[in-house]
Each structure stands twice: as structure tokens, then as C-alpha cells.
Amino acid sequence: MGKVILGMTMSLDGFVNDQDGSVGALYSDLDTLRDTEPMRESIRNTGAVVMGRNAFAMAEDPDSYAGNYEYQVPVFVLTHQPPKRPPKETDALTFTFVTGGIESAIGQAKVAAGDKDVTVIGAASTSQQCLKAGLADELHIDIMPVFLGGGLRLFEDIDPVPPRLERIKVMELPGGRIHLRFHILKQEKGDSVKTTASKNKADSSGPSESDFPKISQPALRALTGAGIQRLEQLTKFSEAEIKQLHGMGPKALGQLGQALADRGLSFANKRGD
Ligand SMILES: NC(=O)c1ccc[n+]([C@@H]2O[C@H](COP(=O)([O-])OP(=O)(O)OC[C@H]3O[C@@H](n4cnc5c(N)ncnc54)[C@H](OP(=O)(O)O)[C@@H]3O)[C@@H](O)[C@H]2O)c1
């Protein structure tokens, strides 16, 4: 099953639209943005979209989603009252208006997405509900270097327990945009904080303690986040590459090097080839 990703763009002072409700200043680079790797990756990996009624209403003509919207996938719109006339759909893009709340919307979207991700589109209310209900696995936030001075504040209402985060990635994009990714750490009953990645480890075929003996949980999560499930996969990388991976520290690096050496293996740059 894929991840649930909250994706949005906000101003440097934390707003997702301005006082007039416009997102223009946050998407002044829209044409360039469509060609960036994070956006292409998001479109590739998204199997279903969840949005609130207000975000849905941003399109002047709701029929324009079909064939034009970036995400041509099933879309689930949270609302108290579905529109009288359903918008136009295609084989790929369908609309489901969900009146049963955020858990129902995310649950239905996960089923529709299958192995792909569910992307929750930017708007404040829907994102906040998702965070508060502990339904999101990752935050993908783009910061635009503008001050809006007012508008909807994305993280206005995430009490009582704001989530703890772990950085996955920071990227500079054209036009001054900065792309940030975080795992949302999940608190489980009587347990320490876990990411979805480390939780999946227990559930399925993810990395195990025996694959990465003695390595700390943050370092293990960094490897998992990069798709490295087995110690042997490390031999494809140089020590410098592993170091770069999410800021892997010298202790973790040393432990990985030792674990490889114990098995007669080494990082790529230590083989002398
Ligand atoms: N910066 C970005 O990346 C970005 C992206 C998208 C949007 N935006 C901005 O965000 C604005 C929208 O944000 P928003 O916080 O106002 O709203 P939103 O989350 O898009 O929509 C809120 C509306 O969705 C419905 N809804 C939400 N939760 C519900 C629930 N649990 N059960 C039933 N219905 C529910 C309600 O509509 P009804 O009661 O009317 O049915 C509610 O008024 C847009 O206008 C746009 O300016 C920014």
C-alpha cells in the first residue's frame, strides 16, 4: 500500500493563500513547476487525490478537471453537500464526493490508489484534519519566498498533539521555490515514535535488525527511505554517497562499514576497483 502525502505550497510566513483567497503568488512559477522532478514524481506516484470542497471549487469550471488536471486519477472531495450536477469524468479521473469525514475519504482513496500514493491537496482544513487524525505519512511542502501577510495558515490548528517530523529531503527548485519532505512520525500505544517505513518493516519484507545490526533507528529509516532494504545493497554505493544519504552521521557510517566488513563486503570505493 502506498503512502498518504500532504502536498502544498506555502509562503515564507506560512500561508497557503492570500487574504483574497488567491494562490497566484504561490504558483507564479506554475509552468516551470510542472517540469520539476518532485512534481513529475508526484504525478507518477499518485494513485488517488483527496481535497476539500473549497480546493475543488478553485477551478472556475469543475468540468475542466477532466483531461486537464495534473492528477488524472480518482479524486475524493470532502463535503457536506455533493454538487447537484456531478462534474465531467474520464476513464482515469473520477469524482467521489465524500460526506463521511476525513477517515472515510482517505480510506476510500487508499483503496482506489492500490499500491500508489494518496495525495492530499494543499488546502488548510483538509490537511489539518488529516494531520490531527494521524492519517498522513509524509509532508511535502514547497516554500515560495514571498510574504503574504495574511490568509489561510496551514498549521493554524493542529493541536492538541502536533506531529513530530523527520526530514527526508530538501531541494532548491527553479524560481526560488524550496521543496521540503518530512516523514510524519507516528506515536503508537506503549511504543516509541515510528515512521511508516519502520512500521512496514515489522509488517512485511522491509529491512530487519539482522540486515543492519546495531544501526540506529534514524539511520535505518534514512536507508529505508532511500529504498535500501538489505545490507548487500550498500555495496553499490560509495561511502561518500551513503554519508550524503539524509546526512548519515559518522557513527552510523562506521557501524554500516563494520557490518559490511563482518560479511566480507565493503562500500564501492573501498574495493580498490
Ligand atoms: N497553497 C496550496 O498549495 C493550495 C492548494 C490548494 C488550495 N489552496 C487554498 O486553500 C483554499 C481552501 O482551503 P480550505 O481550508 O478553505 O478548505 P478545503 O479543505 O479545501 O475545504 C473545506 C471545505 O471542505 C468541506 N469539508 C472539509 N472537511 C469536511 C468534513 N470533515 N466533512 C464534510 N465536509 C468537509 C467543507 O465544505 P462544504 O461544507 O461546503 O461541503 C469545508 O468548508 C483554497 O481556496 C485555496 O485558496 C492552497
The ligand as an ORCA input file, in Angstrom:
! r2SCAN-3c Opt
* xyz 0 1
  N      -1.129     26.601     -1.463
  C      -1.602     25.481     -1.900
  O      -0.849     24.538     -2.236
  C      -3.092     25.308     -2.004
  C      -3.608     24.187     -2.634
  C      -4.988     24.047     -2.688
  C      -5.800     25.033     -2.138
  N      -5.250     26.122     -1.558
  C      -6.064     27.191     -0.967
  O      -6.796     26.624      0.081
  C      -8.139     27.067     -0.012
  C      -9.076     26.024      0.547
  O      -8.694     25.676      1.852
  P      -9.778     25.481      2.994
  O      -9.064     25.180      4.236
  O     -10.718     26.623      2.934
  O     -10.634     24.302      2.537
  P     -10.717     22.837      1.961
  O     -10.080     21.876      2.888
  O     -10.338     22.802      0.530
  O     -12.297     22.704      2.000
  C     -13.012     22.914      3.176
  C     -14.434     22.517      2.878
  O     -14.492     21.113      2.589
  C     -15.620     20.527      3.217
  N     -15.160     19.707      4.325
  C     -13.950     19.780      4.957
  N     -13.886     18.846      5.906
  C     -15.059     18.181      5.887
  C     -15.587     17.105      6.632
  N     -14.865     16.503      7.579
  N     -16.828     16.653      6.345
  C     -17.543     17.221      5.352
  N     -17.090     18.252      4.595
  C     -15.890     18.727      4.887
  C     -16.463     21.703      3.734
  O     -17.178     22.174      2.615
  P     -18.789     22.180      2.488
  O     -19.350     22.304      3.880
  O     -19.042     23.397      1.626
  O     -19.208     20.954      1.802
  C     -15.384     22.722      4.058
  O     -15.874     24.027      4.101
  C      -8.374     27.294     -1.478
  O      -9.407     28.224     -1.672
  C      -7.042     27.796     -1.953
  O      -7.014     29.209     -1.842
  C      -3.911     26.287     -1.484
*
